Amino acid sequence: MKRLLQTYYPVRIVLRIYGFGLVTFFFFRLLLLLTNFHILKDNSLTVSDIIRSFLYGFQFDLMVSSYLIFPIFLLLVLSFFHSKQRRLYTLAFWFTFVFFSIAFIISGADIPYFNNFFLRFNANAFEWLNTPLIVVKMILFEPRFRYILLPIVLILWIFYKIVKKIYRQKPEHIYPLQRKDIIIFSVFGLLMLGGILLKGYNTPISIYQSFDSKNVYLKYLFLNPVYTLSKSVEHRVEEKFYPKVLIDKNTAIRNMQHYLHIDSQKYKSPVARNVIPDTVNNSHPNVVLILMESMASYRMRHFGNTENLTPFLDSLYDKSLSFSNLYSSGTHTYFGIYSTLTGYPALYETHPMKAEMDVPYNNWAYTLKKHGYHTSFFIPHDAEFDNLQSFLSKNFFDDIYSVNDYQSEKRIGIYGVPDDYLFEIAVQKINQKQKQPFFAAILTVSNHSPYRFPDNYKDKETDERKKGVKYADWSIKKFMQLAQKQDWFDNTLFVFVADHGKVYSLDYDMPLNYHHIPLIIYKKDIKPQVIDKIAGQIDVFPTVMGQLRLPYINNSFGIDLMRETRPYILFNKDEKYGILSKNYFLITQKNKIIGLYKYQEKGLKNYARIEQDTLQRMDIYYKSHLETLKYMLQNGYQFIDLP
């Protein structure tokens, strides 16, 4: 018996660590479920679905644990053949503790990450590492982040104690392996390899689609965040060295020119076209662009909200050019800034403002500078966040203001200065530069957690998320009242658009409320109108240029919504894309179709096999956009320099 216990001690170590790992992954999955239960409480949630989700999750946990444990098992078996067994056990101990601890930390960090982005943990979580201080503050000052720190620390401490105890019990004498021992170890090793080679690892989409619950959230619940992180890193490496071709490049370009009604092309850029208005506006109206943080459409009265969160924006909506069917390019602020300024869609798994390129864009700043405008951008926080400073500097902004340009005592929280103070500064700086027409872009951030509000704002709202929306609306009202007193107000076009929406309800794999955002274009003498065309952030720039009535080269994927109509709009959620028409919503992951839905009916029936013609048209539209976009960026055709 003693020989038996000592010979198979490596198996006992592996089984104990396996068990602890599986229990820990189960715990974090349960915690993720509980922290989102307020969203999940509906008629489509059943106990059987939750149990099935956890059973699916067990497969992913087993697979991840097998990857982590297999090298340990090999080290322990090697100790039978190696004289320096103590060193091998020490190496196995540290390998166990370090790599499983990293897996547990990822599992813990996944919970607040999912609650913010409706995505399991992936490589995008590391996009902000160039500003680590802000990231640390986000974790420390966000209550939803703090509640997860204690379980992580506690689990790591318990795990260290358990692993240390396990390895202390190693046998004093190693008996020579007999043939039956080798057979047993080989079988056990093959079982672990079976866990590694689970079919789900190679075809995660098939497992995802096989789960037919009406509750979308449960499909995400069973995934393991270590798995999703490793796969997203793998996809990025593959895309970098072996870029996937979605459609033939020349076909994509011809399709894009057809979509944009380009009959002949005199520029190297395949989408560039001259836009000459019927009558040129010699008054050169000023432009103020307000990029509103997380201002989802569902938060406004015009889109069904009854809580009166945005009274001023709602009143502005009634007396402006307002767009009811506009969607953000992505779920991150950097996508919102990028697409609104450039008219380019988001490229999957890419931070567009961090891309290593020296070529700028024919964007707002470049185009308006050609017409004699002064250009400025107002950032409430550190200008290095999201690589804003570098991107804006390359893209023709004369002045970039950030947190170091404001009074230090006005800073609150981790995001610099609050919205109302930022607007005051913007008016001051505009007045100083008012010798020529101006374009001023202002990025707000106060409607982002962790929420911090200035002392001069008083509201009895106890829900911080709602209070953040109400404060953002109050600040915009205050800004417009202040602007109204300036002599440049009457000849200024004010553009209000959100960077992205916010998850409110879980309808599809890509929640539409995370992308559906308002666009409001206001001028004192503008004729109010609500436009319900399908549109996106890429259309904001051409539409505003149409209102300014100035000639320019539209070297973007956007259209003037007052003069043109698009059949679809596409938007990104990391590795997934949504393509939306007036009736259908297609969700795709590169070359894999996830589903085609009649979203106006709020139905979950997948029409991918039924509506083949519709699916094919939408799929080609999406692929043509992305292949043309990649071609242009690779060749620097996003910029045409004019004399």
N, C-alpha and C positions, 0 to 999 in steps of 0.2 A: 504493500500500500504506500509506504514512504517513497519508494522509487517511482511509483505511478504518479503521485502528487508532484514530485520534483521534476520528473521528465516532462509532464504536460503543464508545468507552471506557465510557460509562455501563452498557452491557450487560455488559462485562467485570467492572466493579466489582460489579454485582449478582450475577453468577454466582459470583464468588469468595466473596462474603459468604454467598450461598445455600449454597455447598458447605461452608463452615466451620460454618454453623449446623446443617446436616443431620448432619454428622459429630459435632458436639458433642451433639446430641439423641440420636444413636445411642449415643454413649459413656455417657451417663447412664442410658439404658434398659438397656444391658448391665450397668452397675454395679448397677442395681436388681435385675436378674435374679440376679447373682452373690451379692448380699448376702442373698438369700432362697432360695438353692439348697438349704439344709438342710431347708426345708419342702417343696420341690418334688420331692425325690428319691422318686418313687413310680412305680408301673407305668403311671400315666396320662400321664406326661410323655414326649413324643416329640420328636425333633429336628425333624420336619416341622411340629409345632405351634409350636415356638419360632420357626422360620423364618417361618411364616405370621403369627405375632404381630408379628414385626419388620416384615414387609411391610405389615401393617395400620398399624403405628406410623409407617411412612414416610409414609403418606397424611396422618396428623395432623401430623407434623413439617413436611411440605410446606405444609400449610394455614397453620400458625402462622408459618412463615418467610415465606410470601407476604404475610401481614398486616403483618409487621414490615418487609419490604423494599419494599413498594409505594410508600410515601411517599418513600423514598430514591430510587427510580427516577424518580419524578415530579420531585423536586428536581434531579436530574442532567439530565434532559431539558430542564427549564426553563432550565438554564444556557445552552442554545443561543439562547434568546430574550432573555436578560437580560444587561445589560452588566456587572453586579456578580457575575460568575461565581465569584470567589474566596469571597465570603460564602456563596454557595449551597453550594459544596463544603465549607466549614467547617461549615455547618449540617448538611449530609448526614453528615459525619464524626461529629459529636457525636450526632446522632440514631441513627446506626448503633451506635456504641459503647454509649450509655446503654441503649437499648431492648433490644438483643440481650443486653447484660450482665444486665439484669433478668431476661430469659427464662432465661439460664443459671443465675442464682442460684436462681430458682424450681425449675429442674430438679434442682439439687443439693439444695435443702432438701426437695424432694419425697421423697427416699430415706428419711431418718429419719422423716419424717412418715408415710409409708406403712408403714414397719416398726412404728410404734406403733399406728396406727389402721386399717390395712388399707384405706386410702382414698388416692386420688391427691390432690395438693395442691388445696385449695379455700379458700373464704372463711372457713371455721371456724378456719383456722390463725391468724387475726388476733383471735380472741376474747380472748386474754390480753394484748393490748397495753396494757391499763390498769395492768399490773404488769410493765413492761419489764425490770426488774432480774432478776426471777425467770426470765423467758424467756431472757435473755442467759446467766444461770448454767446453765440447763438445757442450752444449746448448748455452753458451755465445759466443763462437768463431766461430760457424758454422752459416754462413749467412742464410741458409735455415731454421735454427731453430729460428733465431732472428726475422724473419719477422712474425712469428706466435705469439710471446710473446705479442706484442701490442694489437692484437684483443682479446686475452685471458684476459688481464688485463682490457681492455675497457669493455668487456662483463660482467666481474665480478663486475665492479664498477656500471654499469647500472643496473645489476640484483639486487645488494644490495639496490640501491635507490628505485627501483620499489617494491621489496618485503617489504621494510620498510614502504613505503607509503601504500601498500595494508593492512598491518597488523595494521597500525595506524587508519585505518577507521573501526575498529571493532565496532560492535553495543554497545551502552551504556547499553541496557537492553536485556536480553535474555528471549523471551517468551516461555512458556511451549510448548513442542511438542504435536501436535495433531496427530490423526491417519493418516491423509493424508500426514502430514510432514514425518512421519516415512516411509510411502510407497515411497514417492519421494526420500528420502535419500537412501533407500534400492535399488531402481532402479538405482540410480546414482552410488552407490557402486558396483552393479553388472556389470554395464557398464565398470567400471575401472577394475574389476576382469576379464572381457572379454578381455580387452587389455593385461592383464598379461598372460592370458591363450591362447593367440593367437597360432594357430597351429604351426606357424613358430618357436616358442621357443623350441618346442619338436622335431621338424624335420627340422632343418635349412638346411640340405643337400637337402631335397626335394624342398625347396624354391630355393636354389642355382641352382639346376639342371633344375628347371622349367623355368629359365631365359635363353632363347636360343639365345641371341645375339652372333654374331661372335666376338665381342670385349670382351675379357676376363676381362679387367679392370672394365667394367660396372657391372660385377657380384660382384666384391669386393666393388664397390662404394655404393651399397644400404645397406651394413651392418652397424650397429651402433657399434662404438668401445667400448662402455660400455658393450654392449651385448657380443662382442667377448672376452673382458677381463674376464667377469664373467664366460663365458663358458669354457675358457682355465683354469681358476682356478678350476672350478668344475671338469674338466677332470683330472687335476693333483691330486686332492684329491681322486677321484674315483680310479685312477690308483694306488695311494699309498696304499689305504686300500682294494680295490677290483680290483687287476690287471686283465686286460682283457687277456684271453687266446685265441690267434689267431688260434692255431692249437695244436693238442696233442704233448706234449713235446717229447715223444719217436719217434713219426713220424717225427717231425722236425729234430731231431738228425740224424735219418737214412737218411733223405733227404740230410742233410748237408754233411754227410760222402760220400754219392753218388756224390754230386756236386764236392767235393774235392778229389774224387778218393781214399778214405781211405778204404782199405779192412779189416784191423784188427786194433785194438786199444789197446795199452799197457799203455796209460796214462789215468788219470782221466778226463782230458780235452777231449771232444769228437772230437775236430778238430786238435789236436796236431799230427804232423807227422814229422819224421826225414827226413831231406833233406841232401843228400850227393852228392856233385858234382862228375862228372866223373874224373876230375883232380883238385886237391886242389892247390890254388894259395898261395904259400909260401911268396910272396912279400908283402902281407897284404896292399893293396892299401888304402890310406886315403880316407875319404868320407867327402864332404862338402854338406850339404843340405840347399838350399835356399828356404824358404817358402815366396813366393811373395804375397804381399797384393793385392787382387782384380784384379789379372792379368787374365782377361777373355780371352778366345781364340779369340773371335771376334775382339780383339784389335790388333791382329797380321796379317801380310800380308798373311801368309800361310792359314789363315781362311777367306780371302776375304777383309780385311781392306786395303783401298787405301790411308790412311792418313800418312803413314810412321811414326807411333807412336813408333814402337819397332824395329828399324833397327838392333840393336845388337842381340836381342833375335832371330830375323828372320835369321840372319847370323849363329847363333849358332845352330838353328834348322836344318840347312842344313848339318851340319857336326857332328851330334850327333845321338844317339838313340832317336827318337822323337815319341811321341804317340799322335795321332790325335783324338782319341775317348775316352778321359779320363774325368771323372766327379767327382766333389767334393762331399763329403758325406753330406754336409749341406750348409747353407748360412751364417754361422758365423765362425769367425776365430778359435774359440775354437774347432769346429768340424774338421776344416782342420788340425790343429795341432794334435789333438787326433787320427784321422784316419790315417794320414800319419805316425805318430810315432808308432802306435800300430797295424795297420792292422785290426782294428775293425770298423764296420759301426756305424752310429749315431743311438742312441735310441731316439724315439720321446719324445718331451717335457722334455728333460733331458739335463742338462749341464754335459757332461761326465767327465770333469776335476774337477767338484765340488762334484761329487757323494761321499757319505760318505763310503769310503772303504779303508782298510789298505793294500789291496793286490795290488801289482804292476802288470806290464805286461812283457811278454817276448818280449820286444820291441828292437829297434835299439841299444839303449844304453846298455841294459843288454847283448844282443847277442854279440855285438862287444867288450864289456869289457871282455867277456869270451875268446876272441881271443887276448887280450892284448892291446886293444885300450884305449886311453884317450878320454873321452867324455865331450863335452861342449855345452852350449846353449846360444845364444846371443839374448837378448831382448832389444829393443830400449827404452822402457818405464818402468813404475813401474812393478816390478815382481809380485806384488799381483793382478794385473789386470788379470781377467779370471782365477784366482787361479793358475797361472803358476808356481810360486815358489814352492808351496806345491806339485803339480803334478809332476814336473820335479825332485824334490828332492827325491820323493818316487820311481822314475823310473830311478835311477842309473846314473844320470848325475853328473860327478865329479865337474864341475864348471858351475855356472849359473851367467851370467853377465847381469846387468840391469842398469837403468838410473843412479843410485848412484855410479856406477863404472866408469862413464865417466866424462869428463871435463864438469863442470856446464855451462860454456860459450858456449858449443856446443849444448845445448838444445834449441830447437825451437818448438813453438806450444805446444800442450797438449800431444803429443805422444813421448816426449823425444828427442832423437837425430835423425838426418836425415840419410837416407840409406847410402850415400857415406861415412860418418864418421863412421857409425856402421861397415861397411866393413873394413875400415882401422884398427879399433880397433881389429876386429876379426883376421886379418892377424898378428897384433902385438902379440896377446895372443897365437895364434897358434905357432908362432915362438918360444915363450918362453917355450912351452910344447912339443916341437918337438922331444923329446928323444925317443918317441914311436909312433906307428901309431895312428892316431886320427880320431875321428868323431866329426864334428862341425856343429851344426844346427844354422841357422841365420834367424830370423824372421824380415822381413821388414814391414814398416808401412806407409811410406811417401805417398803412393798412396791411402790414405784414407782421406776423408774430416773430419774436416777442414784442407785444404792443407796449408802447410808451406814449403818453399824452402830455402836452405842456400844461402848466398850471392855469393858463388863461382859458382852457377849454373845460367847460362844466357840463356834465351830462349824467343823468341818473342810471343810464344803461349799465347793467351788471355783467352782461355777456360781452367779453372783450372783443370777440370777433365782430359782433354787431356794432359795438362802440367804435371799432376801427373804421368800419364803413361810414358810420355817421360823422366821425371826425374828418374823414377824407372829403365828404360832401360839404361839410361846414367850412373847411379850408378853401375849397374851390369857390364857394359863395363869397367868402371874404376876399379872395383874390380878384374875382370879377368886379366886386364893388370897388376895390382899390383901382383896378385897371380903368374902370368907367370914369374915374376922375382925371385920367391922363389925356393929353391932347392927341395921342396916337390911337386911342380906343376906337374911334369911328371908322378908321381905315385899317382895322386889324381883323384878320381871320383867326378865330380860336378853334383849335382842333382838339377834341377830347377822345382818347382811345385807351383801352386797358392794355397792359402788357400780356395778360392772360386772365382766365377766369379762376374759379375755385370749385373744388369738388363739393357738391351738395347732395346729390343722389347718385347711386350706382346703377346707371342704366345699361351701358355697354362696356366692352373691354377698354374703350377709350371714352370716359365720361364726357358727354357733349357740354355739360355745364362748365367743364374746365377750359373750354375753348370759346364758347359763345360769349361775346363781349359787345358792348355798345361802341358806336362811333357817332360822335356829334360834331358837326361843323357849324359854327355860329359866327355871324357878322351882323352888325346892327341893322343893315338893310337887306339881309338875306330873306328869301321867300321860304317859309317853313314847308317841309315836306318829309314824309317817311318813306324810305326806299326799302323794299323787302327783297331785293336781289341777293342771291348767294354771293358772298364776298369774303375777303380776308384782309389781314394786315398788309399784304403785298399790294393791295389796291388803294391804300390810303394816300400815298405820294402822288400817283397819277390823278386821282380824283381831286386832290387839293390843287394840283397844278391846273386842272381844268377850271377850277373856280377862280384862280388867279388870272387866267387867260393870258398866259405868257408862253411863247414858243420855246421848245426844248427838245432834247433827244430822250425819249423814253427807252432806256436800256435796262428795262426790268421785266419781270413776269406779271406785273400788275396792269390793270386797266382802269380807265376813267369810268366809274360806275354810273355817272350821269349820262354817258353816251354809249356805253357798251354793256354787254351782258356776258357772263361766263356760265358754262354749263355746270361746272363743279368747282369746289375749292378743296385743297388738300392741306392737312396739318399733321404735325409730328408728335409722337410721344415716345422718345428714345428710339427703340428699334421698330416701332409700329408706325403706320401711317393711316390716317382716316381720309377718305375721299367722300365728299358730301354733295348731293344734288338736292333739288327741292323735295324729292320723295325718298331717295335711297341714301344709305350710309354704308360704305364699304370699308372694312378694316382689313389691312394687309400687313404682312411682315416680310418685306422684300419680295421674294417670289412666292410666298405662301399666303393663300387667302384664308383669313380667319372667319369672316362672315359678311353677309350682305343683308341689311335690315331695312324695313320700312319704319324709319325713326319717327315720322310724323304720327304714326299710329301707336308709338311706344311699344311696338311688338318685338319679341325676341326670336321670332321664327327666322331661320336662316334661309334666305332665298338664293344662295350662291348657286345651287344646282338647278333652280327653277328659272331664274332670270339670267340666263347665260349671256345674252346680247348686252344687257345693261351692265353686267359685271365686266365683260370684256372691254366695253367703251371706257368705263371708269378706270379700269386697271391700266389700259394703254395711256390714258390721260396722266395718271400718276407717274408711270414709268417714263413717259416722254419728258415730263417736267424734271425729274431727277437726273436723267441721263444728260439732258441739255445743260442743266445746272452744273453737273460735274465737269462736262466738257468746257464750259465757259470759265469755271474757276481754275481748272488745270492749265488753261491757255491765257489767263489774264484778260479775257474778253469782257469782264464786268465793268471795264472802264474804257471810255473813248475820250481822249483829250481833245478839246476844241480850242481853236485860236481865240 
